[in-house]
Every structure is written in structure tokens, then in C-alpha cells.
Amino acid sequence: MAHGPRIAIDAMGGDSGPAAMIAGAASARRRDPALCFMFHGDEARIGAELKRHDNLRDNIEVVHSAEAIAASEKPTQAIRRARTTSMGVAINAVKEGRADAALSGGNTGALMAMSKLALRTMPGIDRPALAALLPTLGDTDLVMLDLGANTECDAQNLVQFAVMGSAYARTVIGVGQPRVKLLNIGTEELKGTDELKEAAALLREADYLPMRFDGFTEGDQLSRGEVDVVVTDGFSGNIALKTAEGTARFVTDLLRRAFKSSLRSKAGFALSQPALNLLKVHLDPNNHNGAVFLGLNGLVVKSHGGANPKGVANAIRVAASMVTSDIIRKIGDDLDNFRAHAFAAESAK
């Protein structure tokens, strides 16, 4: 059997620890038997879980780490323990070339800080961004970034995010010419901060890049399926993401309550079951799990802390697809292209 991408997994990260992470890896391998795994964490607990999954008997490696990063641990504290924790050692495996990507469901701030310190940013990238997929009414999911890595961004940061998000969309959702928009308080060109207006001007001129810049979008349009990549700063992006997740839970809880309100409602529930099951699948965060730190010299994927094995398997799929599509090279090529045109334009003035 040919070996596929090797994923270093922080088995201690996430709410359920090794149980969910290893079951997720087993599920991912059933879909792609060529996947290889490195499990980092408590060797005894990992070994106990591996016994439950016959398809994880080969092409795996267990790396014992006596310590793990707590959910409440500050990034500055986590960095000091990078060499002794399961999260830090998993990231280091990518740095040393022993793994193609790292995956963790642990502390997001700690994961970001340790990843940036160990892997550094790519040439032409000032700050890495956290990107994830959101469900839409269209044929494909929506790529959104930044979702919390950078609370303040200038125009150059936003342009870099657009380039990275476009490469991510081409890789993960298979859109050849992604439609890119900036998140704003209105769609008119005169609205928004100076940073947004400047970024929009730069992106309008970058028609040589494999993307289509379509101006601004508002938060209520994110789920319509009319855009492939939405770019914003981490402060606004994180609020938008949490609001969307909360709205999804609100809708499903409201429907559940309504269908239990009377006998007639319960009968309606039985008739509506197929449609409700489709809604449940569409809104299930496990079907969209796997946020990515873009802009680093290495691949790091963040799984939701509460993800079940299905969600972990999806995050592994995201990591593997980025490895096989060589997304870091694609981002680098697009950035080189952007800088070359920008330099030529500046020299011509």
C-alpha cells in the first residue's frame, strides 16, 4: 500500500481526548487507507484506544508526551512547555519534516502561538490567519478568514488573507476562480474603514490572480452561497462565526421545541423528518470541522474541541487534501505574482 500524507495528531487535545481523536483517525483511514498517523500524548491511554480499531495497526507511530496543554492555559505559558507537551511535539514533527501536517483540538491560542514560533510565517506574509469552512445554500461551503488569530489588520494583511483564502478555496472546495469579498457594514464602495477601502482598491487591481474580487458583503449574506471566500479581521470574523453557530443552534432548538408543543405538532414532525434530517446534516459543525492556520511554513489544522469522531475525520481530510494539493507552494506562487505586479506598478510611476 502506498503511503499517503502523514498527520501528527495531538491525541490529548479536545474535550474527549484520545477517544475521539483516535476514533476519528480510524474513520478517516477507512475513507483513505493510505493515511499515516503519528499520535502524540499519553502512551498508555493512546494504546488502549488503538486496540479498539483494527485498521490502525500499521503505518502509525505513538510518541509519548507526559504533559498536555490545558484549555485555560495562556499562550505565553504554553510556549514555554512546547518541547514537553503533546501539542508542541506534534507541531515540531512538522517543523522537522517528520509529519506533513499537525492536527489538534486543544487550546486555540496556544496552538497558534506555538505554531507561529516553530514554523514561522511564509515570505510575504506578515501574519498567519485562521480559516474555516462555513455552510451555505450554494453548491459549496464558504471559506472565511481570519476567525480570531489577528484582532487588528491593515490593508496589506487583508490582501494577504484574500490570496491565502483563494488558494484554500481552490484546494479544499475545488473552485477554480473563487469569488472573494471583504466583510463590511455595507456593499457600497464608500462604506467601511480606511483599511477595508484600501484593501478593496488593491484587490480590484489584482485581476491577474486566480480569483475574482467582487467587492464587499454584509454578515446576513454569508450563507447565501454567492461568495466563495470572505475576508475580514480576526475580531469581526470570530464574532461572525460564533453568531452563525449560535443561530444554527437557536433554529434547531426552536424547531425541536415547536414540534413537541402538541399532538398535531408531533404528527407534523413525523412527516417533516426527512427534511429535518437534511437540515441537521447541513448545520452539523462536525461536517465542516477543520480550521487551518494559513501563512505558515507548515500545515497546522485546528479541530473543534467538542468534535466527535466524524468531525475529527473531517479535519483530517482537510489536512490531507492540503498536503496532497501542495497548498503552501500555491500560496507562495500567488504571493510572488502579487508582489511582482505591485513592484512593476510602483516602478512605472
C-alpha positions, -999 to 999 in steps of 0.1 A, spaced: 0 0 0 13 34 -10 19 58 19 -2 90 19 0 121 40 15 117 75 -6 136 100 8 143 135 -22 143 159 -23 158 194 -42 130 209 -47 148 242 -64 179 226 -101 183 226 -129 176 251 -128 138 247 -90 134 244 -76 102 228 -111 85 224 -124 110 198 -91 118 181 -81 81 175 -117 71 165 -116 100 141 -83 88 126 -98 53 122 -128 68 104 -105 89 81 -84 58 72 -115 38 63 -121 65 36 -84 68 27 -63 37 37 -31 54 26 -31 79 55 -3 76 81 -6 89 116 17 100 145 -2 101 178 13 124 205 3 121 241 -1 96 270 12 64 256 -9 42 278 -42 60 270 -34 61 233 -25 24 233 -58 15 250 -78 34 223 -58 19 194 -68 -16 205 -104 -7 196 -95 0 159 -81 -28 138 -74 -6 109 -49 14 129 -24 -15 134 1 -3 108 16 29 94 12 46 128 36 59 154 30 67 191 51 94 206 48 96 243 43 131 259 38 132 296 22 167 295 -7 183 277 -18 219 272 -49 229 293 -78 246 277 -74 276 301 -36 279 297 -23 312 284 -3 311 251 28 326 268 28 297 293 22 271 266 51 283 246 75 276 275 63 240 275 63 234 237 90 207 239 73 186 266 36 188 256 17 167 231 6 198 211 41 212 210 58 179 200 31 174 172 39 208 157 76 201 160 72 170 139 60 192 111 89 216 116 114 187 114 98 172 83 87 140 101 50 148 95 32 166 67 6 184 89 -3 187 126 -38 184 140 -51 194 175 -84 200 191 -68 218 220 -63 254 231 -66 276 200 -44 305 214 -17 281 224 -18 262 191 -15 295 172 14 308 193 34 276 192 28 271 155 39 306 146 70 303 168 80 269 155 71 272 118 74 310 112 54 328 86 59 324 48 78 350 28 54 378 20 31 370 49 31 394 79 6 374 100 -10 339 97 -48 337 96 -72 312 108 -95 299 80 -125 276 82 -154 264 61 -190 276 67 -221 260 53 -241 279 26 -272 275 5 -249 271 -26 -232 241 -40 -201 246 -19 -191 258 15 -177 292 22 -141 299 32 -138 326 58 -107 341 74 -95 355 97 -115 339 125 -96 350 155 -58 350 150 -54 387 145 -78 412 161 -65 442 142 -54 441 105 -42 467 80 -49 467 43 -19 445 34 -29 419 59 -64 417 43 -49 414 9 -27 386 20 -57 369 36 -75 371 3 -46 355 -15 -44 327 10 -81 322 13 -84 319 -25 -57 292 -26 -75 274 1 -108 275 -17 -92 262 -49 -77 234 -29 -104 223 -5 -137 231 -22 -124 229 -58 -134 263 -71 -111 273 -99 -117 310 -98 -130 318 -63 -153 348 -57 -137 369 -30 -154 396 -9 -145 417 21 -168 417 51 -182 452 56 -211 471 71 -225 477 36 -218 469 0 -213 505 -12 -177 514 -20 -178 545 3 -186 524 34 -162 508 58 -128 516 74 -99 531 55 -82 497 58 -111 480 40 -113 506 13 -75 504 6 -76 466 6 -105 467 -19 -86 490 -42 -56 467 -42 -77 436 -49 -96 453 -77 -62 458 -94 -51 423 -89 -71 408 -118 -41 387 -128 -46 365 -97 -67 332 -98 -96 348 -80 -125 372 -87 -128 401 -63 -165 411 -60 -163 440 -35 -180 440 -1 -205 417 16 -226 420 47 -230 395 75 -265 385 66 -253 374 31 -227 349 43 -249 318 40 -265 327 6 -239 309 -15 -230 339 -36 -193 341 -25 -166 316 -20 -141 335 2 -149 362 28 -120 381 43 -121 401 75 -100 408 106 -100 382 134 -121 403 157 -150 407 133 -145 372 119 -147 355 153 -179 373 162 -195 364 129 -185 328 133 -199 325 168 -230 343 158 -236 319 129 -230 289 152 -254 303 178 -281 310 152 -278 274 139 -283 261 175 -312 285 180 -330 273 149 -326 236 157 -337 241 193 -367 262 183 -378 236 158 -374 209 184 -395 228 209 -422 236 184 -426 200 173 -431 189 209 -457 215 217 -488 195 207 -500 162 193 -506 179 159 -470 192 160 -457 158 168 -476 144 137 -461 172 117 -426 162 130 -431 127 117 -440 140 82 -411 165 82 -385 141 94 -366 137 60 -364 175 56 -353 180 92 -326 153 89 -312 172 59 -312 204 79 -294 186 108 -267 174 84 -263 208 68 -259 226 102 -239 199 120 -205 216 128 -188 182 125 -194 182 88 -175 215 85 -148 208 111 -112 217 105 -99 253 107 -65 260 92 -36 283 101 -27 297 67 5 316 61 29 294 80 59 273 67 40 242 76 4 229 79 -15 231 112 -52 223 115 -74 231 144 -102 207 152 -132 220 173 -127 209 209 -161 193 211 -158 175 177 -169 139 176 -150 112 156 -169 122 125 -157 158 130 -121 147 136 -122 126 105 -133 156 85 -105 178 99 -80 150 89 -95 151 54 -89 188 53 -53 184 64 -46 156 39 -62 175 10 -39 205 17 -9 182 18 -16 164 -15 -25 197 -33 7 214 -21 -12 244 -8 19 261 6 35 262 -28 3 276 -43 1 303 -18 37 312 -23 33 314 -61 2 337 -58 21 359 -33 51 361 -56 28 370 -85 11 397 -65 44 412 -53 59 412 -88 29 431 -102 29 455 -73 66 462 -78 62 467 -115 33 491 -110 53 511 -84 83 513 -107 62 526 -135 50 556 -115 
